[in-house]
């Protein structure tokens, strides 16, 4: 029977591997765990800020720019679900379509990845 700590570590690793492309992240950070943590902490903060910013903007071009920025950041760290959702949000904003569904998907993807990052590194929310 595994200890509580081992169970926690297994859950954190599994959750993280689902939310982040670990191979891509490892390549981007050259296997440096402290750099990985720093990059992911920055992404975690930026993703929340950009989501909030998007919600408060009304100009479609500005909204598309915010979604584009988030898409690039997500791709950089291997947060593929966030990147895909941001890409759809960017497309909808540029087309001046309703962004409600895409925004909800993005918010869910961000919640998943930020939770996985917090769990992996024992960060406070």
Secondary structure as UniProt FT lines:
FT   HELIX           4..19
FT   HELIX           22..29
FT   TURN            30..31
FT   HELIX           33..56
FT   HELIX           60..77
FT   HELIX           80..94
FT   TURN            95..96
FT   HELIX           100..121
//
